[in-house]
Amino acid sequence: MSGSVATIVSKTGAFMRPSSYFRSSISTDGSTPFPPEANRYHLFVSLACPWASRCLAALHLKGLSSIIGVSIVHPTFQPTRPTIDQHMGWCFKSAGDPPLTNADGYGSIKCDATLTGCPDPVTGASFIRDIYETALQTIGQPKDLTITYSVPILLCKHTNSIVNNESSDIMRILNSSFNSYALNPTTDLYPNELKSKIDEVNEWVYIHINNGVYKCGFAKSQAAYDAAVEMLFVHLDKCEEILKRQRYLIGEQLTEADVRLFMTLIRFDEVYTSYFKTNCKCIHQYDALMEYCRELYQMEGIRASVNMEHIKNHYFTSHKWLNPFAIIPKGPNFLKMLEVPHKRGEM
Ligand SMILES: N[C@@H](CCC(=O)N[C@@H](CS)C(=O)NCC(=O)O)C(=O)O
């Protein structure tokens, strides 16, 4: 059976993110069995997950939603094979289904209108795990191979194969492989001339911020938490300094580096400060980071990837050892703070 992302720690109690298993690309260059084609690929996301949401933002920013469909899971992890093992993971539900509880029966998380149906209309799956098991068998692997059943997934509907389940790859596939179908083909989140600068920024943002918040929240020793939280705030301060001087992380142009940072910032004050104990400072206490969040949130394609209800419902109900009674905090209404017009255009 697979482990959940949250459970894997080192000997010193430090959270270790497992690597993604499916890493193919979409191209006509003969390097992959997956050519770009309209209505052949499908994206599976949770609106709570920062890794999936960065892909959803890329899909919307490129204008690809009419040729790549999206399935959206319920935010609360459920038992996926209750008679066989203990795994808790993403499940499909239909709008109006009875509300779900956490693993111990606490909470009542509704099945809202964003959910795309159970069984999933594209695959017939009830759980994300089902899609992985089918895809593993398709490539001749045992279906119980030890991998994590994570979102996002980019699926080829023709073959039931998972093309890729690594968000950083999927973002780039969406950015460059479907330009003949995209409504916004000139939007380029990873332009050639900025690649090395983007790679460099992505690296420290990933280690200390995107994954840094998880290293705080899923640490199983004080020392591991202390190290992660210190580096998290060193690097948030670094972002603040950069964004005081320039509009975006890389300079004058919005790139994937911004979308990646934003997905952590938008979850920070509502979830991470309490749930992951990243409470040295809130994002709304940073001037430049806050204005930057406003600008990004006010972009249509990015806003379409933000659902704060799913975000809060997921985190606070899915890891029972962190929040046994599934109580979801009320404040601080971060999205309302982002509705104020931003002044980044004056930079
Ligand atoms: N490397 C993956 C990580 C994705 C990931 O960790 N997704 C989490 C949700 S935020 C997940 O699906 N977890 C499932 C589980 O823990 O079982 C990526 O960036 O695409």
The ligand as an SDF file (V2000), in Angstrom:
LIG
                    3D

 20 19  0  0  0  0  0  0  0  0999 V2000
    5.2620   16.2780   -6.1550 N   0  0  0  0  0  0  0  0  0  0  0  0
    3.9070   16.4790   -6.1960 C   0  0  0  0  0  0  0  0  0  0  0  0
    3.3180   16.6870   -4.8110 C   0  0  0  0  0  0  0  0  0  0  0  0
    1.8410   16.7890   -4.8240 C   0  0  0  0  0  0  0  0  0  0  0  0
    1.2540   16.5920   -3.4290 C   0  0  0  0  0  0  0  0  0  0  0  0
    1.9630   16.4650   -2.4300 O   0  0  0  0  0  0  0  0  0  0  0  0
   -0.0780   16.5830   -3.3550 N   0  0  0  0  0  0  0  0  0  0  0  0
   -0.7610   16.3080   -2.0910 C   0  0  0  0  0  0  0  0  0  0  0  0
   -1.8430   17.3080   -1.8150 C   0  0  0  0  0  0  0  0  0  0  0  0
   -1.3080   18.9060   -1.3820 S   0  0  0  0  0  0  0  0  0  0  0  0
   -1.4920   14.9880   -2.1800 C   0  0  0  0  0  0  0  0  0  0  0  0
   -2.1330   14.7210   -3.1640 O   0  0  0  0  0  0  0  0  0  0  0  0
   -1.4120   14.1650   -1.1460 N   0  0  0  0  0  0  0  0  0  0  0  0
   -2.0630   12.9000   -1.1100 C   0  0  0  0  0  0  0  0  0  0  0  0
   -1.7160   12.1150    0.1110 C   0  0  0  0  0  0  0  0  0  0  0  0
   -1.0560   12.6480    0.9990 O   0  0  0  0  0  0  0  0  0  0  0  0
   -2.1040   10.9620    0.1800 O   0  0  0  0  0  0  0  0  0  0  0  0
    3.6340   17.6550   -7.0960 C   0  0  0  0  0  0  0  0  0  0  0  0
    4.2020   18.7430   -6.8890 O   0  0  0  0  0  0  0  0  0  0  0  0
    2.8750   17.4840   -8.0210 O   0  0  0  0  0  0  0  0  0  0  0  0
  1  2  1  0
  2  3  1  0
  2 18  1  0
  3  4  1  0
  4  5  1  0
  5  6  2  0
  5  7  1  0
  7  8  1  0
  8  9  1  0
  8 11  1  0
  9 10  1  0
 11 12  2  0
 11 13  1  0
 13 14  1  0
 14 15  1  0
 15 16  2  0
 15 17  1  0
 18 19  2  0
 18 20  1  0
M  END
$$$$
